[in-house]
Amino acid sequence: MSDAIGPGDLVLCVNAAPNHVTGQPVPLVAGETYQVVMVMEFACPCGRSDALLDVGVDFAWCQTRFRLLPKPKAEKKPRRVSAPKEKETVR
């Protein structure tokens, strides 16, 4: 998964359970979207992932806590073109 995630990507927190190494509560919120600041290519101490994600909250988190959100697609919006109105001259 770390190959697919890069800095600037949006990830969804799907697991806000206590830290699986220390048992301490985590400041992450399940269902919240976070922006990846940095991907650290270190194996998580739990052995479940090959990278840690820095999302700007506390330090780094196991990537198994997150799911990558799809990149938004550009939407074409119709443009309004204003054309001058023709006036009839009345004599």
C-alpha positions as CSV (number, residue, x, y, z in Angstrom):
1,M,0.0,0.0,0.0
2,S,2.9,2.4,0.7
3,D,3.6,2.6,-3.1
4,A,0.2,3.9,-3.7
5,I,0.3,6.6,-1.0
6,G,2.4,9.7,-1.2
7,P,2.6,13.1,0.4
8,G,-0.5,15.2,-0.2
9,D,-2.8,12.2,-0.6
10,L,-6.0,12.1,1.4
11,V,-6.6,9.1,3.7
12,L,-9.6,8.0,5.8
13,C,-9.0,6.9,9.3
14,V,-10.8,3.5,9.7
15,N,-9.2,2.4,13.0
16,A,-8.9,4.7,16.0
17,A,-8.4,1.8,18.4
18,P,-5.7,2.3,21.1
19,N,-2.1,2.1,20.0
20,H,-1.5,-1.6,19.2
21,V,2.1,-1.5,20.6
22,T,1.7,0.6,23.8
23,G,-2.0,0.4,24.4
24,Q,-2.2,4.2,24.8
25,P,-5.3,6.0,23.4
26,V,-4.7,7.7,20.1
27,P,-5.7,11.2,19.0
28,L,-7.0,10.0,15.7
29,V,-10.8,10.0,15.0
30,A,-12.4,7.2,13.0
31,G,-14.2,8.6,9.9
32,E,-11.9,11.7,9.8
33,T,-10.0,12.5,6.6
34,Y,-6.3,13.3,7.0
35,Q,-3.7,14.6,4.5
36,V,-0.4,12.6,4.3
37,V,2.6,14.7,5.2
38,M,5.2,12.1,4.7
39,V,5.5,8.3,4.1
40,M,8.2,6.7,6.2
41,E,9.5,3.4,4.8
42,F,9.9,1.8,8.2
43,A,8.1,-1.4,9.1
44,C,5.5,-0.9,11.8
45,P,6.5,-2.6,15.1
46,C,3.2,-4.6,14.9
47,G,4.4,-6.2,11.7
48,R,1.2,-5.5,9.8
49,S,2.5,-2.8,7.5
50,D,5.7,-1.8,5.6
51,A,5.4,1.9,6.2
52,L,4.4,4.5,8.7
53,L,2.3,7.6,7.8
54,D,2.8,11.1,9.2
55,V,-0.6,12.8,9.0
56,G,0.3,15.8,11.1
57,V,-1.2,14.4,14.3
58,D,1.2,13.3,17.0
59,F,4.0,11.3,15.3
60,A,3.6,8.5,12.8
61,W,0.8,5.9,12.4
62,C,0.6,2.4,11.0
63,Q,-0.8,2.6,7.5
64,T,-3.3,-0.2,8.4
65,R,-5.3,2.5,10.3
66,F,-6.0,4.3,7.0
67,R,-7.6,3.8,3.6
68,L,-6.5,5.8,0.6
69,L,-9.3,8.0,-0.8
70,P,-9.6,8.3,-4.6
71,K,-8.2,11.5,-6.1
72,P,-11.0,13.9,-7.1
73,K,-11.7,14.1,-10.8
74,A,-11.9,17.4,-12.6
75,E,-15.5,18.3,-13.4
76,K,-16.3,20.3,-16.5
77,K,-18.7,23.1,-15.7
78,P,-20.7,24.7,-18.5
79,R,-19.6,28.3,-19.1
80,R,-22.0,31.0,-19.8
81,V,-21.0,33.1,-22.7
82,S,-22.5,36.5,-22.8
83,A,-23.2,37.8,-26.3
84,P,-24.3,41.4,-26.9
85,K,-28.0,41.7,-27.6
86,E,-28.9,43.1,-31.0
87,K,-31.1,46.2,-30.9
88,E,-33.5,47.1,-33.7
89,T,-33.6,50.7,-34.7
90,V,-37.1,52.0,-35.0
91,R,-37.7,55.1,-37.3
